[in-house]
Amino acid sequence: MDGWLDEVRQALAWRTIRRLGPVIEMDALAMHSIMMTSTPSLLYWQPGTLEVLHAVRRWREEEGLAVYFTIDAGPNVHLICEAETAPAVETRLAGLRRVQRVIASRPGPGAQLLNEHLI
């Protein structure tokens, strides 16, 4: 795991998604493997989850599309890609049979210093 953090730091410093992406995927799969092998086990993935994971790998291998997955603590897959790749990823996702909805997110405005409490 320590090697993963170093890899993430370098990928962020060099601003290369092709180096960051594999670590994102390994981390997501490691978290889910722990959940699947715990007692009681947690099996969140659905057929659509696997459909997206396989599709993302296929797009990378066959088309060279730089897109990577992560998965929350549930069946939902989140794809990470650069802005110029996003339209192609959204189109491909919308074409998958089990994908119910595609939500595109982009970076926010950044941190802000507040003089008031939020609550």
C-alpha positions in Angstrom: 0.0 0.0 0.0 2.8 2.5 0.7 3.9 2.1 -2.9 0.4 3.1 -4.0 0.6 6.4 -2.2 4.0 7.2 -3.7 2.6 6.3 -7.1 -0.4 8.5 -6.6 1.8 11.4 -5.5 4.0 11.0 -8.6 1.0 10.7 -10.9 -0.5 13.9 -9.5 2.8 15.8 -9.7 3.3 14.7 -13.3 -0.4 15.2 -14.1 -0.7 11.8 -15.8 -4.0 9.9 -15.7 -2.4 6.9 -17.3 -0.3 6.5 -14.2 -2.9 7.4 -11.7 -5.7 5.3 -13.2 -4.3 1.8 -12.4 -3.8 2.8 -8.7 -7.4 4.1 -8.5 -8.7 0.7 -9.8 -6.5 -1.4 -7.6 -7.7 0.6 -4.5 -11.3 0.1 -5.4 -10.9 -3.6 -6.1 -9.0 -4.0 -2.8 -11.7 -2.4 -0.8 -14.4 -4.5 -2.4 -12.4 -7.7 -2.0 -12.2 -7.0 1.7 -16.0 -6.5 1.8 -16.7 -9.6 -0.2 -14.5 -11.8 2.1 -15.6 -10.3 5.4 -18.1 -12.1 7.7 -20.8 -11.5 6.9 -19.8 -10.7 3.3 -21.0 -7.7 1.5 -21.8 -8.3 -2.2 -22.8 -5.0 -3.7 -22.0 -5.6 -7.3 -24.8 -6.1 -9.8 -24.7 -7.3 -13.4 -24.5 -3.7 -14.5 -21.4 -3.1 -12.3 -19.5 -5.8 -14.0 -20.8 -4.7 -17.4 -19.2 -1.3 -16.9 -15.9 -2.7 -15.5 -15.4 -5.0 -18.4 -16.4 -2.2 -20.9 -13.9 0.2 -19.4 -11.1 -2.3 -19.7 -12.1 -3.1 -23.2 -12.1 0.6 -24.2 -8.6 1.0 -22.8 -7.2 -2.2 -24.4 -8.9 -2.0 -27.8 -9.2 1.8 -28.3 -6.6 3.3 -26.1 -9.2 5.4 -24.3 -7.7 6.7 -21.0 -10.6 6.0 -18.6 -10.4 4.3 -15.3 -13.0 3.1 -12.7 -13.6 3.3 -9.1 -16.6 1.9 -7.2 -18.3 3.4 -4.1 -19.5 1.2 -1.2 -22.3 -0.1 -3.4 -22.9 -1.1 -7.0 -22.2 2.3 -8.5 -19.2 2.8 -10.8 -17.5 6.1 -11.1 -15.3 6.7 -14.2 -12.3 9.0 -14.1 -11.0 10.5 -17.3 -9.6 13.8 -18.6 -12.0 16.5 -19.8 -11.4 15.9 -23.5 -12.1 12.2 -23.2 -15.4 12.7 -21.2 -17.8 13.1 -24.2 -16.5 9.8 -25.7 -16.8 8.0 -22.3 -20.4 9.4 -21.8 -21.5 8.2 -25.2 -20.1 4.7 -24.7 -21.6 4.5 -21.2 -25.0 5.5 -22.5 -24.8 2.6 -25.0 -24.4 -0.1 -22.4 -27.5 -2.1 -21.8 -27.6 -2.0 -18.0 -26.5 1.6 -17.4 -29.5 3.5 -16.1 -28.1 7.0 -15.9 -24.9 8.8 -16.7 -24.0 11.8 -14.5 -21.0 13.9 -15.6 -19.0 15.7 -12.9 -16.2 18.2 -13.2 -13.8 19.7 -10.7 -15.2 22.4 -8.5 -14.0 25.9 -8.0 -11.4 24.9 -5.3 -11.0 25.5 -1.6 -12.4 28.7 -0.1 -11.7 30.3 3.3 -14.9 31.1 5.2 -15.2 33.6 8.0 -18.5 32.0 9.3 -19.4 28.6 10.5 -21.3 26.4 8.2 -23.7 25.2 10.9 
